[in-house]
Amino acid sequence: MTGDVVRCRWAEGDALMTTYHDREWGVPVRDSRLLWEMLMLEGFQAGLSWRTILHRREGFRRAFAGFDPVKVAAFGPEDIARLMADEGIIRSRAKIEATIGAARILCDMVGSGEDFGVWAWELAGGAPVDSGGRDIPTKTATSEAMSKALKARGFKFVGPVIVYAWMQAVGMVNDHAPECFRRQAVAA
């Protein structure tokens, strides 16, 4: 979708970013596995750009067993060494270990009968929030509360700014610009 289509400015100039914006960003996600994957990718973004992560997303998916939390939870020292040598991902030991730890937390939640998606959406208020698309913050009181709840569970790289970016990505917040062609479609 190019030409006369008006979209959020950040999505212009890079085909992969444009496709991500047009098909995924801001669409409400309820699937626990996909929510967890996106939260992990947002954590890897810390200190980097989303463009960098998006261009390596397939590498991340391959390296982290399709973000299957059961498989990732079983990763050990050999897997960490393999991931540290993988040029297709961001090779940060702290972020790699945080992802493995988060997989274990997610598996523990499932084992105790909790659904990560339901839990996360309840923390976010249960339904997408329409921000109006102007004066978009980097964090909100909700992202701060979610960050605190995630940290209490043991998640890492889940500060309020990362959590807010995640909330935008998975449609907990509709931050498409008012003039963006996706704003109304995502709201619907």
DOKEMAR-251738 format. One line per field, with one value per residue: z, x, y of N, C-alpha, C in turn; residue in three letters; residue number from 1. Coordinates in pm, 1 decimal. Layout:
# DOKEMAR-251738
n.w <- [Z/...]
n.u <- [X/...]
n.v <- [Y/...]
ca.w <- [Z/...]
ca.u <- [X/...]
ca.v <- [Y/...]
c.w <- [Z/...]
c.u <- [X/...]
c.v <- [Y/...]
r <- [ALA/...]
k <- [NUM/...]
# end
This chain:
# DOKEMAR-251738
n.w <- [0.0/-113.2/-252.9/-269.1/-20.4/317.5/597.5/928.2/1004.0/1082.7/950.5/689.8/405.7/436.5/326.6/475.8/726.5/649.0/559.1/800.9/957.7/807.7/824.7/1080.0/1312.9/1595.3/1573.4/1763.8/1965.9/2106.7/2154.2/2359.6/2313.6/2094.5/2203.1/2402.1/2243.2/2107.7/2325.2/2407.1/2181.0/2188.2/2421.2/2333.9/2170.9/2334.7/2366.5/2100.7/1762.7/1646.2/1381.5/1344.5/1495.4/1369.0/1115.6/1181.1/1277.8/1171.0/1200.0/1479.4/1535.1/1423.3/1575.6/1835.0/1840.2/1707.8/1895.2/2076.5/2386.8/2557.6/2441.7/2444.5/2718.1/2794.1/2712.2/2756.8/2879.1/2641.6/2442.0/2496.0/2433.8/2159.4/2072.9/2135.7/1939.9/1711.5/1431.8/1328.3/1513.8/1795.0/1987.9/2287.9/2595.2/2836.4/2745.5/2602.6/2808.5/2962.0/2795.7/2791.3/3062.8/3079.4/2924.3/3090.3/3303.8/3175.9/3114.3/3374.1/3452.6/3279.6/3370.8/3620.3/3556.7/3455.2/3201.4/2994.7/2804.3/2878.1/3135.5/3078.7/2918.2/3103.0/3283.9/3116.4/3098.6/2961.0/2710.5/2392.3/2398.1/2267.2/2172.8/2044.7/1881.7/1884.3/2037.4/2147.6/2416.1/2578.6/2778.7/3008.0/3285.9/3293.1/3150.5/3326.9/3553.3/3442.8/3382.0/3638.6/3737.7/3561.6/3621.2/3886.3/3849.9/3755.2/3502.6/3274.2/3123.5/3084.8/3125.6/3178.1/2936.0/2735.5/2773.3/2703.0/2428.6/2346.4/2411.2/2219.6/1984.5/1999.6/1997.6/2230.7/2272.2/2053.8/1861.2/1608.9/1377.9/1346.5/1076.9/951.0/740.3/861.2/1111.2/1162.4/1076.6/1253.2/1491.4/1455.7]
n.u <- [83.3/99.9/182.8/-79.4/-171.2/-210.2/-17.4/113.2/399.2/640.7/639.1/707.5/931.2/1071.2/1032.5/971.9/901.7/680.3/503.1/473.2/349.9/112.5/-14.9/10.3/81.3/-67.7/-297.3/-528.7/-407.6/-467.6/-370.5/-174.3/87.9/181.0/161.6/356.5/585.2/601.4/644.7/893.9/1048.1/1020.5/1164.6/1421.3/1459.5/1536.5/1738.5/1789.4/1658.2/1319.0/1312.1/1557.1/1510.6/1282.4/1383.2/1533.6/1359.3/1273.3/1507.4/1523.7/1294.5/1367.1/1598.3/1493.6/1325.9/1077.0/955.3/832.2/724.2/760.3/969.7/1171.2/1193.3/1330.9/1587.1/1937.9/2279.4/2427.0/2257.0/2246.8/2509.9/2502.6/2312.6/2447.2/2635.8/2494.3/2446.0/2212.6/2047.6/2006.4/2281.9/2284.8/2367.5/2227.8/1968.9/1904.4/1910.7/1705.9/1487.2/1474.5/1425.7/1178.3/1023.5/1011.3/870.4/626.8/551.2/520.6/300.8/103.0/102.9/-9.3/-263.5/-313.4/-371.7/-164.6/-233.1/-496.0/-442.1/-259.6/-420.7/-621.1/-474.8/-426.6/-669.7/-865.8/-977.5/-897.3/-745.1/-816.4/-604.3/-631.8/-436.1/-264.0/1.0/152.6/247.9/549.8/526.0/272.6/41.6/-80.8/103.0/313.2/205.2/163.2/427.2/534.7/385.6/465.9/740.6/721.5/647.4/881.3/977.0/1211.7/1359.7/1133.0/1049.7/849.8/845.5/920.4/709.7/494.5/544.5/509.9/237.9/128.6/207.4/68.0/-192.4/-323.5/-334.6/-442.2/-252.0/-229.3/-176.0/-405.7/-467.5/-390.8/-445.7/-493.0/-598.5/-887.2/-957.9/-816.4/-933.4/-1188.3]
n.v <- [-116.8/182.4/502.9/728.1/669.2/745.3/711.6/632.7/825.7/698.0/459.4/488.5/469.6/229.5/-86.0/-322.2/-219.6/-69.9/-271.0/-413.0/-213.2/-176.8/-422.2/-540.7/-375.4/-245.6/-395.4/-569.0/-828.4/-1136.3/-1383.4/-1580.6/-1683.4/-1531.9/-1275.8/-1299.0/-1346.7/-1098.9/-928.5/-1016.5/-951.8/-673.3/-628.4/-701.2/-486.8/-279.2/-1.9/-1.6/21.0/-28.8/-98.8/-231.9/-464.5/-569.6/-629.6/-846.0/-1028.7/-1280.2/-1424.1/-1424.6/-1577.9/-1823.8/-1882.6/-1893.7/-2116.2/-2076.4/-1920.8/-2088.7/-2137.7/-2361.0/-2505.0/-2305.5/-2262.0/-2484.5/-2440.4/-2448.5/-2402.8/-2466.1/-2380.9/-2109.3/-2040.3/-2101.8/-1912.9/-1677.2/-1677.9/-1640.4/-1458.8/-1366.5/-1255.4/-1026.6/-1022.6/-1033.5/-1131.8/-1088.2/-1023.7/-1253.3/-1447.7/-1339.2/-1384.8/-1663.7/-1705.8/-1576.4/-1745.4/-1966.2/-1856.4/-1804.2/-2068.8/-2165.8/-2011.0/-2111.5/-2374.0/-2336.7/-2280.6/-2029.0/-1784.2/-1615.6/-1419.8/-1341.2/-1246.3/-1033.0/-863.1/-801.4/-647.6/-435.4/-319.4/-452.2/-388.4/-238.0/85.8/397.4/635.9/874.7/953.2/1172.1/1357.6/1136.5/941.6/815.7/644.4/533.0/558.0/311.0/147.8/165.4/36.7/-218.2/-285.7/-301.8/-519.5/-723.5/-732.7/-814.1/-1074.1/-1172.2/-1115.0/-967.5/-673.9/-516.1/-251.5/49.6/200.8/19.2/-159.5/4.4/42.8/-219.9/-251.6/-78.8/-212.7/-457.5/-385.4/-299.8/-39.7/210.6/386.2/488.3/750.2/1027.2/1081.0/850.1/571.4/327.5/370.9/378.1/120.5/-45.2/34.9/-65.3]
ca.w <- [0.0/-125.9/-333.0/-199.7/110.5/429.0/712.1/1032.3/943.3/1111.8/863.9/553.2/366.3/453.9/284.7/583.2/827.0/592.0/562.8/942.2/995.4/736.2/852.7/1218.0/1424.8/1652.1/1563.9/1892.2/1973.5/2231.9/2162.8/2461.2/2257.3/2013.7/2296.1/2465.2/2140.2/2084.9/2444.4/2403.8/2076.7/2240.0/2514.9/2255.1/2111.5/2432.1/2323.7/1955.3/1693.6/1606.6/1247.3/1362.2/1543.0/1265.8/1008.8/1232.8/1341.5/1126.5/1266.9/1618.0/1535.6/1399.2/1688.8/1956.6/1817.1/1677.1/2021.4/2149.2/2523.3/2617.2/2387.9/2492.0/2862.0/2809.9/2666.1/2857.7/2846.3/2501.4/2362.2/2516.2/2352.9/2019.5/2048.0/2141.7/1814.4/1600.4/1376.1/1284.2/1624.5/1880.0/2074.3/2422.4/2690.7/2933.0/2678.9/2572.5/2935.1/3001.9/2713.1/2842.6/3192.0/3055.2/2877.1/3210.5/3376.1/3099.1/3135.4/3511.9/3452.4/3214.8/3462.6/3733.6/3504.4/3413.3/3061.1/2986.6/2727.2/2961.3/3243.0/3024.7/2876.8/3224.4/3333.3/3021.7/3105.7/2896.4/2574.3/2336.5/2430.2/2153.3/2226.5/1966.8/1784.6/1898.1/2161.7/2193.1/2523.3/2575.7/2882.7/3072.1/3416.8/3268.2/3118.0/3450.9/3635.9/3377.6/3401.3/3776.9/3749.8/3489.1/3700.8/4005.0/3802.9/3724.0/3366.9/3263.0/3006.3/3075.6/3182.9/3129.6/2797.1/2655.8/2784.7/2622.9/2287.9/2329.8/2410.4/2087.8/1882.1/2008.6/1990.5/2356.7/2251.2/1912.8/1846.6/1470.0/1359.0/1305.6/932.0/901.7/685.1/947.2/1239.4/1174.2/1059.7/1379.2/1592.1/1431.2]
ca.u <- [0.0/184.9/119.9/-156.8/-213.0/-148.0/6.5/200.0/527.1/749.3/628.1/746.6/1070.5/1128.4/924.8/933.5/830.8/550.1/420.6/442.7/251.1/-13.1/-77.9/19.9/95.9/-190.4/-409.2/-536.4/-360.5/-509.7/-298.4/-69.0/219.7/219.7/183.5/486.7/686.8/614.5/705.2/1036.7/1110.1/1029.1/1277.4/1544.6/1471.0/1590.1/1862.3/1799.6/1537.3/1228.5/1353.7/1663.1/1449.1/1193.1/1463.6/1591.5/1253.1/1276.6/1623.6/1482.0/1199.8/1443.6/1688.3/1417.1/1231.3/944.2/903.4/754.5/774.5/803.1/1104.0/1265.1/1212.4/1425.0/1719.8/2043.6/2404.0/2466.8/2169.9/2291.7/2632.0/2458.4/2247.5/2549.0/2711.8/2399.7/2448.1/2078.0/1973.3/2084.4/2356.4/2298.3/2348.2/2122.5/1838.7/1883.2/1875.2/1574.5/1387.3/1463.4/1357.5/1037.5/956.8/986.9/761.3/505.2/516.2/469.6/165.9/15.3/94.9/-97.4/-396.7/-326.2/-353.3/-88.0/-309.1/-604.9/-378.2/-206.1/-531.1/-687.3/-390.2/-439.3/-804.5/-959.6/-1015.2/-805.1/-764.6/-789.4/-531.9/-659.5/-328.9/-184.0/79.4/170.4/346.8/641.3/476.4/149.2/18.4/-111.0/226.6/390.8/145.8/191.9/569.4/552.2/327.4/554.8/863.3/688.3/645.5/1018.3/1015.8/1318.2/1348.9/990.9/1025.7/724.7/855.8/914.0/573.2/404.2/568.8/444.5/93.6/98.6/227.7/-31.3/-326.4/-385.0/-349.8/-443.4/-177.1/-215.0/-200.7/-544.4/-481.6/-343.7/-552.9/-515.1/-658.5/-1025.6/-962.4/-770.1/-1035.6/-1303.6]
ca.v <- [0.0/300.2/607.9/830.8/620.6/817.2/622.5/688.1/864.2/605.2/341.3/524.9/461.9/95.7/-177.0/-413.7/-139.4/-35.3/-392.1/-436.7/-112.5/-195.4/-552.3/-591.3/-282.7/-191.8/-489.9/-638.8/-966.5/-1200.8/-1510.4/-1570.9/-1708.0/-1417.1/-1164.6/-1322.0/-1322.5/-955.1/-869.0/-1050.0/-870.1/-536.0/-628.9/-698.4/-354.0/-183.2/59.6/-14.0/65.5/-136.8/-139.1/-331.6/-589.2/-620.9/-688.6/-970.5/-1107.3/-1420.4/-1482.9/-1450.1/-1690.0/-1945.8/-1905.0/-1921.6/-2226.3/-2022.8/-1865.4/-2189.8/-2119.6/-2488.0/-2532.9/-2203.8/-2284.0/-2596.5/-2401.4/-2452.8/-2332.6/-2486.0/-2294.6/-1971.1/-2026.7/-2100.8/-1784.5/-1572.2/-1683.1/-1628.4/-1323.8/-1331.1/-1195.0/-936.6/-1114.6/-978.6/-1241.7/-1052.8/-1032.7/-1396.0/-1513.3/-1287.1/-1452.5/-1801.2/-1693.8/-1541.3/-1868.0/-2047.6/-1789.3/-1829.7/-2210.1/-2175.8/-1953.8/-2209.5/-2487.7/-2304.7/-2252.4/-1889.6/-1753.8/-1491.8/-1322.0/-1290.0/-1170.2/-907.8/-775.8/-750.5/-538.4/-323.3/-265.2/-543.6/-349.7/-138.9/227.1/484.7/751.6/994.5/962.7/1294.8/1366.1/998.4/934.8/702.0/553.7/578.8/496.0/169.5/75.5/159.0/-69.4/-346.0/-309.6/-344.9/-654.1/-815.6/-745.8/-893.0/-1214.1/-1211.1/-1076.6/-867.6/-586.1/-480.7/-120.0/108.4/246.1/-104.0/-212.0/86.9/8.3/-350.1/-226.7/-23.2/-315.7/-565.8/-330.1/-260.5/104.1/249.2/510.0/530.6/893.1/1053.4/1077.6/720.3/489.2/211.6/410.3/333.1/-25.2/-104.9/66.1/-151.7]
c.w <- [0.0/-202.2/-247.4/-61.6/218.9/546.5/816.3/972.7/964.6/1017.4/720.8/530.4/382.4/427.8/397.0/693.3/776.8/597.5/706.3/989.2/935.2/774.4/999.2/1327.4/1469.3/1642.1/1695.0/1880.6/2108.6/2255.9/2256.8/2403.4/2177.0/2100.8/2361.3/2365.4/2121.5/2205.2/2446.3/2297.3/2119.7/2340.7/2442.9/2192.3/2205.9/2386.7/2173.5/1891.2/1661.3/1467.4/1255.6/1401.7/1433.6/1153.2/1053.4/1290.8/1298.8/1185.8/1412.0/1624.8/1515.0/1522.9/1815.7/1930.3/1792.7/1797.0/2084.9/2293.1/2589.4/2570.9/2441.8/2641.1/2888.5/2763.8/2782.6/2811.4/2700.3/2409.6/2375.9/2433.4/2203.6/1984.6/2049.3/2013.6/1691.6/1550.9/1328.8/1391.9/1692.8/1985.1/2208.9/2520.7/2787.3/2870.1/2642.3/2699.3/2984.8/2923.3/2759.7/2977.4/3175.2/3003.2/2996.2/3293.9/3307.0/3118.1/3276.4/3520.9/3393.1/3307.3/3581.4/3686.8/3461.5/3263.8/3052.5/2913.3/2808.2/3070.9/3193.1/2985.8/2996.6/3282.0/3246.3/3021.2/3028.4/2752.9/2523.5/2374.8/2305.9/2207.2/2158.3/1865.3/1788.7/2031.3/2224.2/2299.0/2501.6/2681.4/2941.6/3210.2/3399.7/3235.7/3240.7/3542.2/3575.8/3394.6/3541.6/3797.0/3679.1/3566.7/3825.4/3972.2/3770.4/3582.8/3373.5/3133.0/2978.7/3149.0/3120.5/2985.7/2702.6/2657.9/2702.6/2473.3/2254.4/2322.9/2276.1/1981.5/1880.2/2022.8/2121.5/2355.6/2100.4/1902.3/1700.8/1461.1/1311.1/1154.9/870.1/855.4/773.3/1075.9/1257.9/1164.1/1189.7/1488.2/1578.4/1478.7]
c.u <- [87.7/110.0/51.6/-205.2/-137.3/-136.9/92.0/338.6/638.1/751.2/671.3/895.6/1138.5/1015.9/878.7/856.5/691.6/455.5/379.0/333.4/114.8/-86.6/-84.0/7.7/-38.8/-311.4/-414.7/-502.1/-403.4/-435.8/-178.6/70.4/268.0/242.3/321.3/600.0/709.5/676.8/855.3/1108.4/1122.6/1144.0/1410.9/1566.5/1537.4/1727.8/1883.5/1673.2/1449.6/1264.9/1460.2/1603.7/1363.5/1271.2/1532.4/1484.8/1255.4/1396.3/1593.3/1389.6/1272.0/1527.5/1614.7/1302.4/1089.0/876.5/802.5/805.0/821.3/944.4/1206.2/1293.7/1314.9/1566.8/1817.6/2167.2/2448.6/2383.8/2210.2/2416.9/2596.5/2397.3/2347.8/2632.6/2623.9/2394.1/2310.4/1992.5/2060.9/2150.7/2387.7/2267.7/2233.2/1983.5/1805.1/1839.2/1738.9/1463.8/1366.5/1390.3/1210.3/959.7/922.9/873.6/628.7/458.5/462.2/327.5/66.4/-4.9/4.0/-236.8/-419.6/-301.8/-285.1/-165.4/-420.9/-548.2/-331.6/-317.6/-608.9/-606.7/-404.0/-578.8/-908.1/-995.8/-915.0/-845.0/-728.5/-728.0/-568.6/-550.2/-243.9/-110.6/97.4/280.1/444.0/603.8/351.5/139.5/-10.6/16.0/317.4/338.1/173.5/338.1/595.4/500.2/414.3/683.9/838.8/683.1/785.5/1064.2/1123.1/1298.4/1203.0/963.3/901.8/729.0/848.3/772.1/476.5/421.4/503.1/292.6/49.0/102.4/115.5/-173.7/-396.2/-412.8/-350.8/-378.2/-149.9/-250.0/-344.5/-566.0/-441.1/-462.5/-584.8/-590.4/-799.4/-1036.2/-921.0/-873.5/-1157.5/-1273.4]
c.v <- [122.9/408.0/711.2/788.0/696.8/721.7/694.8/712.2/762.7/485.5/367.5/499.3/327.7/-3.8/-269.5/-340.2/-103.0/-154.7/-423.5/-339.8/-145.1/-323.3/-591.4/-486.4/-227.5/-282.7/-567.7/-787.4/-1022.7/-1331.9/-1497.5/-1588.2/-1587.7/-1293.0/-1176.6/-1296.7/-1172.7/-884.7/-896.4/-966.2/-724.5/-525.5/-626.5/-560.8/-254.6/-133.7/57.3/42.0/-54.9/-187.0/-248.6/-466.5/-650.5/-688.0/-817.6/-1064.1/-1253.6/-1493.4/-1515.4/-1571.4/-1822.7/-1980.2/-1946.1/-2019.4/-2177.7/-1959.5/-1961.3/-2185.6/-2248.3/-2522.5/-2434.1/-2221.8/-2394.1/-2561.4/-2402.1/-2378.2/-2347.7/-2395.5/-2148.6/-1945.6/-2018.7/-1964.7/-1669.0/-1566.7/-1657.8/-1483.6/-1277.8/-1267.0/-1089.8/-1025.2/-1049.6/-1091.5/-1210.7/-1067.4/-1177.0/-1468.4/-1465.4/-1356.7/-1595.2/-1799.7/-1662.4/-1661.2/-1957.8/-1988.1/-1817.3/-1974.0/-2233.0/-2121.1/-2053.1/-2328.6/-2462.8/-2263.0/-2108.7/-1877.1/-1618.6/-1382.8/-1258.8/-1200.3/-1033.8/-811.5/-722.5/-634.2/-413.4/-263.2/-345.0/-513.2/-246.2/4.1/307.2/612.7/882.7/1022.3/1087.8/1290.8/1228.4/994.4/818.7/599.0/615.6/516.1/347.0/92.2/65.2/48.8/-207.3/-383.7/-364.3/-487.7/-758.0/-839.0/-829.9/-1042.3/-1264.3/-1178.2/-967.7/-790.1/-551.9/-349.9/-58.5/158.7/125.8/-158.6/-127.6/58.9/-125.4/-332.5/-168.1/-132.7/-418.5/-513.8/-302.1/-110.9/128.3/386.2/544.8/679.1/915.2/1042.5/942.7/635.2/368.4/245.4/354.9/181.4/-95.2/-81.8/-25.4/-292.5]
r <- [MET/THR/GLY/ASP/VAL/VAL/ARG/CYS/ARG/TRP/ALA/GLU/GLY/ASP/ALA/LEU/MET/THR/THR/TYR/HIS/ASP/ARG/GLU/TRP/GLY/VAL/PRO/VAL/ARG/ASP/SER/ARG/LEU/LEU/TRP/GLU/MET/LEU/MET/LEU/GLU/GLY/PHE/GLN/ALA/GLY/LEU/SER/TRP/ARG/THR/ILE/LEU/HIS/ARG/ARG/GLU/GLY/PHE/ARG/ARG/ALA/PHE/ALA/GLY/PHE/ASP/PRO/VAL/LYS/VAL/ALA/ALA/PHE/GLY/PRO/GLU/ASP/ILE/ALA/ARG/LEU/MET/ALA/ASP/GLU/GLY/ILE/ILE/ARG/SER/ARG/ALA/LYS/ILE/GLU/ALA/THR/ILE/GLY/ALA/ALA/ARG/ILE/LEU/CYS/ASP/MET/VAL/GLY/SER/GLY/GLU/ASP/PHE/GLY/VAL/TRP/ALA/TRP/GLU/LEU/ALA/GLY/GLY/ALA/PRO/VAL/ASP/SER/GLY/GLY/ARG/ASP/ILE/PRO/THR/LYS/THR/ALA/THR/SER/GLU/ALA/MET/SER/LYS/ALA/LEU/LYS/ALA/ARG/GLY/PHE/LYS/PHE/VAL/GLY/PRO/VAL/ILE/VAL/TYR/ALA/TRP/MET/GLN/ALA/VAL/GLY/MET/VAL/ASN/ASP/HIS/ALA/PRO/GLU/CYS/PHE/ARG/ARG/GLN/ALA/VAL/ALA/ALA]
k <- [1/2/3/4/5/6/7/8/9/10/11/12/13/14/15/16/17/18/19/20/21/22/23/24/25/26/27/28/29/30/31/32/33/34/35/36/37/38/39/40/41/42/43/44/45/46/47/48/49/50/51/52/53/54/55/56/57/58/59/60/61/62/63/64/65/66/67/68/69/70/71/72/73/74/75/76/77/78/79/80/81/82/83/84/85/86/87/88/89/90/91/92/93/94/95/96/97/98/99/100/101/102/103/104/105/106/107/108/109/110/111/112/113/114/115/116/117/118/119/120/121/122/123/124/125/126/127/128/129/130/131/132/133/134/135/136/137/138/139/140/141/142/143/144/145/146/147/148/149/150/151/152/153/154/155/156/157/158/159/160/161/162/163/164/165/166/167/168/169/170/171/172/173/174/175/176/177/178/179/180/181/182/183/184/185/186/187/188]
# end
